[in-house]
Amino acid sequence: MARIVMKFGGTSVGDVDRIKNVAQRVKREVDAGNEVAVVVSAMSGTTNQLVGWTSAISRLHDAREYDVVVASGEQVTVGLLALALQDIGINARSWLGWQIPFRTDGIHGKARIDRIETQEMERRFAQGQVAVVAGFQGIGPDARITTLGRGGSDTSAVALAAALKADRCDIYTDVDGVYTTDPRIVSKARKIERITYEEMLELASQGAKVLQTRSVAMAMQHGVRVQVLSSFVDVPGTLVVDEDEIVEQQVVTGIAYSPDEAKITLVGVPDRPGVAGAIFGSLADAAVNVDMIVQNVSQDGQTTDLTFTVGKADLDRASHVLDKLRNDLAYAELVADSNVCKVSVVGVGMRSQPGIAKTMFQTLAEKSINIQVISTSEIKVSVLIGADYTELAVRALHTAFGLDADADS
């Protein structure tokens, strides 16, 4: 017997027939003798509709009431799935976040989980009952409903798996695993059988949409084995595991890209202590996240050009913040560019293998692709390029690092 948490996203429970399909998948695990908790999202499109309604009522809405509204989508789904399971003879009940409870902090709209009290759920496991749990939601210190932010159901599932000491957390999506890159761009992309937490975290943070970044970080922190599977086809998925579980590491595991980037260059910034702190401190105070940074000092040593990237959605806010600082900072010009894309090469094997950056830069040069900004970590090299070259760059790098499906043949 194993204890398994199964998580189904919005497309997997998008209508009544799909909910019935999910019930059959749960039944298979129960029939195999496993203890099962199921975490579900709202039906696809529901959360967007609920968010739209709150914005239509009030642009500057009360975040506490916002959470009350947007958390209601999962309440519908857990009830329907519990009914579907009961209809095929499975003992099941639904749980909302406050009923378990998922204890969170009080940051409405993007709450963080403090602890999960699973005693009653475990008692019912012993009675053979399946728990159908609403993802994305919890209860704050003031006893009000909270939500975890976009992609929060993945985080709910991994956190529940950690609290229950589950053997595995299965994330069912509309794809059948994690690929070496986006198969829509590279037809020769390969499904990865096993990937480390660190690699998955880098791929997710660099643009891969399969898993939500917070959920991967939580899985790594608590050692939760995660499996990515398709809700629609019965094929093996991808296991996200500790590095020790993978016998031989690929040097490069995958190529990720993020089109949601924008570049800002401040020209002629005075080169004196405290200027960079003032710039990035002001952006942080405005909740603007800065990613890649490069600085070029002029020949006379008096001024510098400072280039960095922000999320495309934050470009207007960042520009507004910096415009207000222009007199204090005395920079000459602000140049913004949203027509860029970040492309990243990721792999834990890079720790012990030199030459990855060289291969990456040579490959892009051969395709006449100019690199605007570079950033690195122990297992990643990222470059910022013009958005028009995204697909060409991803395909060329995928081939250059031997990731194409026919590379071994």
C-alpha positions in Angstrom: 0.0 0.0 0.0 1.2 3.5 -0.9 -0.1 6.9 0.1 -0.5 9.1 -3.0 -1.6 12.7 -3.6 -3.1 13.2 -7.0 -3.5 16.7 -8.4 -5.6 17.7 -11.4 -5.5 21.1 -13.0 -8.2 23.1 -14.6 -8.2 21.5 -18.0 -8.3 18.0 -16.4 -11.6 18.9 -14.7 -12.8 21.3 -17.4 -16.3 19.7 -17.7 -18.5 16.9 -16.3 -17.1 14.2 -18.6 -13.5 15.1 -17.6 -14.4 15.1 -14.0 -15.8 11.6 -14.5 -12.5 10.6 -16.2 -10.6 11.9 -13.2 -12.8 9.8 -10.9 -11.9 6.7 -12.9 -8.2 7.5 -12.5 -8.7 7.9 -8.8 -10.6 4.6 -8.6 -7.6 2.8 -10.2 -5.4 3.9 -7.4 -8.0 3.0 -4.7 -8.5 -0.5 -6.3 -4.7 -1.0 -6.2 -5.0 -0.6 -2.4 -3.5 2.9 -2.1 -4.6 5.7 0.3 -5.5 8.7 -1.9 -5.9 12.4 -1.5 -7.0 14.3 -4.6 -6.2 18.0 -5.0 -8.1 19.9 -7.7 -8.2 23.3 -9.3 -11.2 25.2 -10.5 -12.6 24.2 -13.9 -10.6 25.8 -16.7 -11.6 29.4 -17.3 -13.5 29.7 -14.0 -10.8 31.6 -12.0 -10.3 34.1 -14.8 -14.0 34.7 -14.9 -14.1 35.2 -11.1 -11.1 37.6 -11.2 -12.8 39.5 -14.0 -16.0 39.9 -11.9 -14.1 41.3 -8.9 -12.3 43.8 -11.1 -15.5 44.9 -12.8 -17.1 45.5 -9.4 -14.1 47.4 -7.9 -10.6 48.0 -9.4 -9.2 48.7 -5.9 -11.0 45.8 -4.3 -10.6 44.5 -0.7 -8.1 41.6 -1.1 -10.0 39.6 1.6 -13.2 39.7 -0.4 -11.3 39.0 -3.6 -10.1 35.7 -2.0 -13.7 34.8 -1.0 -14.8 35.2 -4.6 -11.9 33.5 -6.4 -11.7 30.6 -4.0 -15.2 29.6 -4.9 -14.2 27.9 -8.1 -12.5 25.1 -6.3 -15.5 24.5 -4.1 -17.6 23.6 -7.1 -14.9 21.2 -8.4 -14.3 19.3 -5.2 -18.0 18.8 -4.7 -18.5 17.5 -8.2 -15.6 15.1 -8.0 -16.7 13.7 -4.6 -20.1 13.1 -6.2 -18.5 11.4 -9.2 -16.5 9.1 -7.0 -19.4 8.2 -4.8 -21.4 7.4 -8.0 -18.9 4.7 -8.9 -18.8 3.2 -5.4 -15.8 5.1 -3.9 -16.1 6.4 -0.4 -15.1 10.0 -0.8 -15.7 13.4 0.8 -14.7 17.0 -0.2 -12.5 19.3 1.9 -12.2 23.0 1.6 -9.0 24.7 2.7 -10.5 25.9 6.0 -11.9 22.5 6.8 -8.6 20.6 6.9 -7.3 23.3 7.7 -4.5 24.7 5.5 -3.1 27.4 7.9 -1.5 30.3 5.9 -0.2 33.8 6.6 -2.5 36.7 6.1 -1.2 38.0 2.8 -4.4 37.7 0.8 -4.1 36.8 -2.9 -0.6 35.3 -2.5 -0.6 33.6 0.9 2.1 31.2 2.0 1.3 28.0 3.8 2.4 27.8 7.4 1.2 24.3 8.3 -1.5 21.7 7.4 -3.4 19.8 10.1 -4.1 16.4 8.7 -5.2 14.4 11.7 -8.8 14.0 10.7 -7.9 13.3 7.1 -5.6 10.5 8.2 -8.2 9.0 10.5 -10.6 8.8 7.5 -7.8 7.2 5.4 -7.9 4.4 7.9 -11.6 4.0 7.1 -10.8 3.8 3.4 -12.1 7.2 2.5 -10.7 9.3 -0.4 -10.1 13.0 0.5 -11.0 15.4 -2.3 -9.2 18.7 -1.5 -9.7 22.2 -2.9 -6.3 23.5 -4.0 -5.2 27.1 -4.1 -6.9 28.1 -0.8 -6.4 28.1 3.0 -7.3 30.1 6.1 -5.4 33.0 7.5 -4.7 34.0 11.1 -7.9 36.1 11.1 -10.0 33.0 10.2 -10.6 34.4 6.7 -10.2 32.5 3.4 -6.9 33.1 1.7 -5.6 32.1 -1.7 -2.1 31.2 -2.7 -1.8 33.0 -6.0 -1.6 31.7 -9.6 -0.6 28.1 -9.8 -1.3 27.7 -6.1 -3.0 24.3 -6.6 0.4 22.7 -7.4 1.7 24.2 -4.2 -1.3 22.9 -2.3 -0.7 19.4 -3.6 3.0 19.3 -2.8 2.5 20.8 0.7 -0.3 18.2 1.4 2.0 15.4 0.2 4.7 16.6 2.6 2.3 16.9 5.5 0.9 13.4 4.9 4.4 12.0 4.3 3.0 10.7 1.0 5.1 8.3 -1.2 4.5 10.4 -4.2 2.7 13.5 -5.5 1.2 13.0 -9.0 0.5 16.2 -11.0 -1.9 15.5 -13.8 -1.9 18.1 -16.6 -2.6 18.5 -20.3 0.9 17.4 -21.2 2.4 13.9 -20.6 5.6 15.0 -18.9 8.6 17.4 -18.9 10.3 17.8 -22.3 13.8 18.9 -23.2 12.2 22.0 -24.6 8.8 23.1 -25.9 7.6 20.5 -28.4 5.6 23.1 -30.2 8.8 24.8 -31.2 11.1 21.7 -31.5 9.4 18.6 -33.0 12.4 16.5 -31.9 12.1 17.5 -28.2 12.3 14.4 -25.9 10.4 13.6 -22.8 12.6 13.4 -19.8 12.2 10.3 -17.7 13.8 11.8 -14.5 14.8 15.3 -13.7 16.3 16.8 -10.5 14.5 19.3 -8.3 17.2 21.9 -9.1 16.8 21.4 -12.9 13.1 21.6 -12.7 13.2 24.7 -10.6 15.5 26.4 -13.0 13.4 25.3 -16.0 10.2 26.5 -14.3 11.7 29.8 -13.3 13.1 30.4 -16.8 9.8 30.0 -18.6 8.8 26.3 -18.7 5.1 26.1 -17.8 4.7 22.5 -16.7 5.1 23.0 -13.0 4.7 26.1 -10.8 8.0 27.4 -9.3 6.8 27.5 -5.7 5.6 23.9 -5.8 9.0 22.7 -7.1 10.8 24.6 -4.4 8.6 23.1 -1.8 9.1 19.6 -3.2 12.8 20.0 -3.0 12.7 21.4 0.5 10.6 18.5 1.8 11.9 15.7 -0.4 8.5 15.0 -2.1 8.8 12.8 -5.2 6.7 14.5 -7.9 5.5 12.8 -11.1 4.1 14.8 -14.0 1.5 12.9 -16.0 -1.2 13.5 -18.6 -4.9 13.3 -17.6 -5.8 12.2 -21.1 -3.3 9.5 -22.2 -2.0 6.5 -20.3 1.8 6.9 -20.8 4.7 7.1 -18.4 5.4 10.7 -17.2 8.4 12.5 -15.7 9.6 12.0 -12.2 11.1 15.0 -10.3 13.5 13.6 -7.7 16.6 14.2 -5.7 19.9 14.2 -7.7 20.9 11.0 -5.9 18.1 9.0 -7.7 19.6 9.7 -11.1 22.5 7.4 -12.0 24.1 9.4 -14.8 23.4 13.1 -15.4 23.1 14.7 -18.8 25.4 17.7 -19.1 22.4 19.7 -20.4 18.9 18.6 -19.5 16.8 21.2 -21.3 16.4 24.5 -23.0 13.8 27.0 -21.6 12.7 30.3 -22.9 10.7 33.2 -21.5 9.0 35.7 -23.8 7.6 37.6 -20.8 10.7 39.7 -20.4 11.5 43.4 -21.0 14.8 45.3 -21.0 15.5 48.6 -19.5 18.8 50.6 -20.0 19.6 53.6 -18.0 22.2 55.6 -20.0 24.7 57.9 -18.4 24.2 56.9 -14.8 26.7 58.7 -12.4 29.3 56.1 -11.3 29.2 56.6 -7.6 28.4 54.5 -4.5 24.8 54.1 -3.7 23.3 54.7 -7.1 22.6 51.1 -7.9 21.1 50.6 -4.4 18.8 53.6 -5.0 17.6 52.2 -8.4 17.0 48.6 -7.4 15.7 49.5 -3.9 13.1 51.8 -5.4 12.0 49.0 -7.9 11.8 46.5 -5.0 9.7 48.9 -3.0 7.3 49.0 -6.0 7.2 45.2 -6.1 9.1 45.0 -9.4 11.3 42.0 -9.6 14.6 42.5 -11.4 16.3 39.5 -13.1 19.4 39.9 -15.4 21.7 42.9 -14.7 24.8 44.2 -16.7 26.8 47.4 -16.1 29.2 49.1 -18.6 31.5 51.8 -17.1 32.5 54.6 -19.5 36.1 55.2 -20.4 36.3 58.3 -18.2 35.0 56.3 -15.3 32.5 59.0 -14.4 29.3 57.4 -15.8 27.9 54.0 -16.5 25.1 52.4 -18.6 23.0 50.0 -16.5 20.9 47.4 -18.2 18.5 45.0 -16.5 15.4 43.0 -17.2 12.0 43.0 -15.6 8.8 41.1 -16.3 7.0 42.5 -19.3 3.9 43.2 -17.2 6.0 45.3 -14.9 7.6 47.5 -17.6 5.3 50.5 -17.3 5.5 50.5 -13.5 9.3 50.2 -13.5 9.6 53.0 -16.1 7.3 55.2 -14.0 9.3 54.6 -10.8 12.6 55.4 -12.6 11.2 58.5 -14.3 10.4 59.9 -10.9 14.0 59.3 -9.8 15.6 60.9 -12.9 16.4 64.2 -11.2 17.9 62.5 -8.1 19.9 60.0 -10.1 20.9 62.4 -12.9 20.9 59.7 -15.6 20.8 60.9 -19.2 18.2 58.6 -20.8 15.9 55.6 -20.1 15.6 53.2 -23.0 12.9 50.4 -22.7 12.6 47.4 -25.0 9.8 44.8 -24.7 10.7 42.9 -27.9 13.2 40.5 -26.2 13.2 36.9 -25.0 15.3 35.1 -22.4 16.7 31.7 -23.5 18.3 29.4 -20.9 20.4 26.2 -21.0 19.9 24.1 -17.9 21.6 21.0 -16.5 23.2 19.8 -13.3 25.9 18.2 -15.3 27.2 21.7 -16.1 28.9 21.7 -12.6 31.6 19.4 -13.8 31.6 20.0 -17.6 33.4 23.1 -18.9 32.6 24.7 -22.3 28.8 25.0 -22.0 28.8 28.8 -22.4 31.3 28.6 -25.2 29.1 26.2 -27.1 26.0 28.3 -26.5 27.6 31.5 -27.6 29.2 30.0 -30.7 25.9 28.4 -31.7 24.0 31.7 -31.5 26.8 33.5 -33.3 26.6 31.0 -36.2 22.9 31.9 -36.5 23.8 35.6 -36.4 21.9 36.1 -33.1 23.1 38.9 -31.0 23.4 38.4 -27.2 22.2 41.5 -25.3 22.6 40.3 -21.7 24.1 37.2 -20.0 23.5 35.7 -16.6 24.7 32.4 -15.1 24.2 30.1 -12.1 25.9 26.8 -11.2 23.5 24.8 -13.5 22.2 27.5 -15.9 23.4 29.9 -18.6 20.8 32.5 -19.7 21.0 35.0 -22.5 18.7 37.8 -23.6 18.1 38.1 -27.3 15.7 39.7 -29.7 12.2 38.1 -29.6 12.2 37.5 -33.3 15.1 35.0 -32.9 13.5 32.9 -30.2 12.5 29.9 -32.2 15.7 29.8 -34.2 17.8 30.0 -31.0 15.9 27.3 -29.2 16.1 24.9 -32.1 19.8 25.6 -32.7 20.7 25.1 -29.0 18.6 22.0 -28.7 20.5 20.4 -31.6 23.9 21.8 -30.4 23.6 20.1 -27.0 22.5 16.7 -28.4 19.0 16.9 -27.2 17.2 16.1 -30.4 15.2 12.8 -30.3 17.3 11.2 -33.0 20.6 12.3 -31.5 21.4 8.8 -30.2 20.4 7.0 -33.4 
